[in-house]
């Protein structure tokens, strides 16, 4: 535990100081479930800070899978208008709004608005989105630099590199040398200038490549193996400065999804884009595994298009919605191209999530059936007073003449009765935890099925 010894050395001068990373450990006498819930409360209540610590997360729509780099101001306004009519609360403008960025091979580091796409600048777009009753968010990748950028042409020494050695590209980009205070200051100023230019209330902070040729121009040879650790210290200084300057903004960490999902980052950014893999079936394992340590208020989960852009798999909007509701809910698709029937499904999903999101984001989480063990998955959320719960059940593939089955719940009060989905069905907590709920026969036909149950104390 602590620092990975690979390629690490630190020269500690006499009288100098070095602080090792802190280790977070908890104890559970009742298995992994109790351990997870202890971690969840610890991270939510003791690690997170500021106004967003226990705040309800907004339902967002991100334009990335809707438009990729091909957008303009009118397209984004149309997306926001249609999304607002469905009850969605915030539009996030993803990659492609800055410099000359029309693909992933240029402009990282040039954090100024591309006026060809957004002639009115970010303020004009943000104001229009706000007029639809929605918040406005923005994507950055501030730690990166493209060789094809004004910043790199001016400061080719500002990237992580070993002098006189090849600079390998990842996703057509290099990493800024955040060990340097001048680079840190430049990033703070560029990002602060953008965030001050419009009513931005949400930031998605991305980081899309691993380090290679790890070295710094300003460190002497005997300190080169300090580079990676000093990089993180520099990043923390940048995040401390920007989050303090803009306390109203909700910051979301992203690193190709969950590539940098750790408590140190959560201290500055109370939620994380869980994975760039948005396929509903894949997400069952991703979200189940992440929940071992991290609370659902940290995990962002969105409904994307079918066929899915990463796997090509087609699943129903209902299935994708039930999977995404297990975290901070949102969408990654083009609602302007959807049928009225599809929009009605989204409208109902948004309405449902608003009713349960306090419970999902801040309730006690219980894993019931693991996607790693078979064809079905189930989990549930229970209020602190145990009067309210929501349960999700998912089935992946159908087999012919499959037996009827049921699954047990947990975390309820044994000696009280609960209504199920608001109808006349009343079941005691003891029965729900010892026998459970019957899986509807309708789930026995077709692949990728889900069922949502709402329990309330009678």
N, C-alpha and C positions, 0 to 999 in steps of 0.2 A: 504494500500500500504506500502511496506517496508518489514520488517522481519515478518515471520509467528510466532505468539507468542507461538505456540505449542512447548513444551519442550525447551523453550529458556529463558535464564536469563543471564545477564552479570554484573559481579561485577566491578563497576567503582571506582577505587581508587581515593582519593583526588589528583587533578592535572592530572589525567589520561585523555585519549581521546578515543572516540568511534565514528567511522564513519558509519552511516547508509547507506544501499544501495540507490543508486540514482533511482529516478522515472523518466521515460521518458513519456512525454505527448505531444500531438500535438492537434491543433484545426483545424476543417474543417467546412466551411460553406456550403459545397456541398456534404454532405453524406459520407458514408464509403469509396467510391472509392477515393475521394480526400484525405481523412485521410490516407488510405493505401499508396498512392503515396508519401505523405509527409513523412511517416515513412520510406518508401523504400529509398528515397533520403537521409534522415538523417542517416540511418544505413550504407548505401553504402559510403557516402562521408564524414561523420563526426565521425562515430564510427570505421569503418574499418581503417586499417593503413598499411603502408609498400608497397612493390612492387606489392602485389596481390590485393590491394584495388579496383582498377578499371580494373584489368587485365582480359583478356579472359581466361575462365576456360578450361582446357584440356578435351578431350573426353577420358574416361578411361574404362578399362575393369577390373573387380574385379574377382578373381578366386574363391570366397567363394562358390557360388552356382554351380560353375563348378566342383569343386573338394572336397569341404569341407576340412577335415583333410587329405584326401588321395591324396597326391601329392609328386612329387620329382622334381629335377632340370630339367630333360628332359621334363617332362610334362608341366612345367611352360614355358620353352623355346618354346615348340611347340605351346602353347596357345598364347604367345607373337608374334611368327612368323606369325601365321594365322591372328591375330588381326591387326598386322601392315599392312598386305596386304589389309585390309578392310578400312584403313585410321584411325584406332583408334590410339590414341596418347600416352597412358600411361597405364602400367600394375600395378595394386595394388595387392600385395601379402597379403592376409588376414591371419586369425588365423591359427596357427599350425606350424610356422617356427622356434620356439624357444624351449629351454629346452627339455623335453621329451613329448611334447604336441601332443598327437594323439587323444584326446577327450577333452571335456571341464572340466575334473576332475583333472587336474594337471598343474603345471609349470608356472602359472601366477606369476610374480616376478622374474623368471629366464630368464632374457633378454639376452640370448646368443644363438647362432645359433645351431639348431639341425643338426649336421653334417651327420646323417644318411639320412636325406632328402636332405640336401644341402651340399654335401661334399666340394664344392668349396667356401662355405660361401656366404654371401650376395653380396660381391663384384663380384664374378664370375657371379652370376645370373644377377646383375644389369648391368654389362658390356655387357653380351650377349643381354639383352633387349635393351640396348642403341645401339648396333650394328644393330638392326632392325629399328632404327630411333625412338624408343619410350622412354619415360621417365619411371622411376621406382619408385613406391610408396610402403609403408609398413604400416601394421596394428599394433597398440599397444593397450594394455589395462593397462596403467601404474599405475592406482590407485588401482588395485586389487592384491590380493595374494591368491594363492591356498594353502590349508593345506598340499597337497602333492607337496611341492616345496622345493628346497634347501634354499630359502630365509626364508620360514616359519620355517623350522627346525632350522635355525640359530637364527632367531629373532621371536619367537612366540608371543612376546609382541608388535610387530609392527602393529598389526591390530586394527581396531576399536572394542572395546569390553568393557564389564564391568567385572572387576576382580571377579573371583570365580563364575561367571555365565556362562550358556551355550552360545556358539557362534553359532548362527544359520547361515546356509549356504544358499546362493541364487545363483543359477546356479553353484553350487559346489565351491563357492568362498567367500572370505571375502574381506573387504575393508581396505586398508592401512590407518594408522593413520597419515593423512597429517597435523595434528596440530603440529606434532613433527618436529623440524628442522633437526634432524638426518635422519628421514625418507625422508623428502624433499630433502636433499642433496644426499641421496642414489639414489632416483629416477632420479634426474637431471643427476647424473654421469652415471647411467646405460643407460638411453635413449640417452644421448650425445655420449657415446661410440659407440652405434649402429649406430647413424646417421652420425658419423664420419668415419665409416668403409666402406662405399660404396657411390655411387652417387645416393642418395635418394632425390627426389624432391617433394614428396607428402607423407603426413602422415595422416592416418585415426586413430583418437584418440577415443577409445571406452570406455564406462563405463556402465556395464550391470546389475547392481543391485541397489536396494534401501538400505538405511542404516537401520540397526537394532541393538539392544543393543548398543546404542550410548553412548560411554564413551572412555576415554583416560587414559592410565596408568600414564601419567606424570602430569595430571591436579589434583589439590586438590579437595576434595569433593564439596566445595562451588563454584567451577568453572566447574563442569562436564556439566552443561547445556549450556556452551559456545562451546562445542565440535563441533557441526555441523557448526556453523559460522566460527570457527577457521579452520575447514577443508577447507572451500572454500577459505579463505585467504591463506592457505598453497598451495592450488592448483594454485591460481593466481601467487604466487611467483614462482612455478615450471614453469608455462607457460610463465611467463615474461622472465625467464632465458633462456629457451630452444628456444623460438621464437626469442629472441635477438641473440643467438648464431648461429641460422640457419635461417637467414632472407630470403634465397632463397627458402626455403621449403614452399609449400602450405599446411597448416594444415586444416584438416576437422574434426569437432567435430562429435562424434557419441555417442549416449547413448541408445542402443537398437533401434537406429533411433533417433527420435526427443524427447527423454525423458529429455534432458537438452538443451533446445532450448531457449536461453535467450541472451540479449545484452551483459552481462558480458562475456560469452563464445565467442560471435562473435567478441569481441575486440581482442581476441588472434587468433581466427580461423574464417576466413571470409566466411566459408561455413559449411553446416551441412548435414549429411546423414539424410534425412527427415524422413524416417521410414524403419524398417526392413520388413515391409509389402510392397512387390514390385508388388502386383497384380494391373494391370492397372485400373480396375474398382474401387478398393479401393482407389487408388492413386488420383483419381479425387477429392474426398472429402478431402483427406489429404492435397493435394497441394492447393486446393481452400481455405481451412480454414487457412493454414499457411500463405497464401498471404495476409490475412487481415492485418498483421503486417510486415511480413518479405519479402524482395525482392527476385526475382527469382534467382539472382546471389548467394543467400545463400542456396537455395534448391537443393540438389543433387537428381537426378531422373534417374533410370536405367531401361533398358529393361531386363527382366528376362525370364526364360524358360516357356514353356507351355506344360503340365498343370503347373500352378503356384505352387511353393513349399509351400506357406502358405495357399492357399485356394483351390487348386485343380482345379481352373477355367482355361479353355482354351480360349484364345483370339488370334487374328491374330497378326503377327509381326508388321503389319502396325498400328493397334490400339495401341499396347504397345509402339511403337516408337513415335507416335504422343503425347501420354500422357507424356512420358519421355522427349520429346523435350521442355516441358514447364519448364524446370529447367536446372541444369548443367548435361548434357546428358552423358550417358554411358551404359555399359552392365554388366550383372551378369549371364553369361551363358557360356557354353563350345562351342566356335566357331569351335573347331577341329572336332566336331561331326556333324556339320551342312552340309546340302546338298549345292551344288553349287548355286541352286536357292535361298536358304535362305541367303547364303553369299552375293548374288547380292542385295538382299533387304537391308541387313545391310550396304553394300557399298553405296547404294543410300541414306539411312538414314543419314549416316555419312556426305556424301557430302552436303545434304540438310541442316543439322544442322550447318555445317561450314559456310554456306551462311547466316544463320539467327541468329547465336548465339550472336553476338554483340547486336542485337535488343532484343532477348529474355532475355539476362542477364542484360542489362543496359537500355532498353527502358522503356517507361511509360506503366504500366500494367493496363488493364481494365478487370474486371470481367463482363461478359455479361449475362450468364445463369447459375444458381446455381445447382450443383448436389444434393443439399439438398432439392430442390423444385420440382424435377420431374425426367424425364427419359433422359433429355439431359443436356449437359454442354457446355459452350462456354466462351472463353476468348481471349484477343488480346493484342498485344504489338505494340506500336507506337513510332517512332523515335521522338526526341525532336523537330525537324523541321517539323514534321508531313508529311514528304514526303514518308515515308516508313512504312509499317505495316505488321504484320503477324497475322492471325486469325486461331484459332483451334475450331472445332465443334466436339462434341462427342455424340453418341447416344448409350444407354445401351441395352435396349430390344426392339424388334420389336413387333408391334401389327398388326393384319391383317387389310388391307384396311385403313391404317393410312392416315390421311389427309396430303396433301402437306403443308409445312409451311416455313416461313422465319424468320430470326432473325436480329435485329437491331445492328449496330455497334456504336461506340462512339469514341471521341478523335481525329477525323479527321478535316480537313478544309472544311467547307461547300461549298466554292466558287471555288473549284478546282476539276479536274477530276482525277480519279485513274484507272489504268489498273488492271485487276484481273487475277492472275496467268500467266501473260506475254502474254495473247492472245489478240484478237481484242476487247474483252469486255472492255468498258470504262463506268464508272459510277461516277457520281458526289458525292462529299463528303456529300452533303445534302441528296441525295437519299439513300446513304449507311447508314446514321444515322437516317433517318425518315422511310424508308421502310426496307432497309437491304439487305441481301443476301438470295437467294433461296437455300434451302437445296436440294442437288441432289436427284433425284428419286432413284438412286442406293442405297442410305442409307436406303431405305424403306424395304429392304430384308435382313434378317439375323440380328443377335445380334452383339453388340460390334463393331460399325462402327465409323469411324472418317473421317473428311475432313479438309484439310489444305488450307488456302487461302493466297496468297501473293499479297499485294496491293502496287502499286508504283504510285507516282504522275506523271501524263502524261506531 
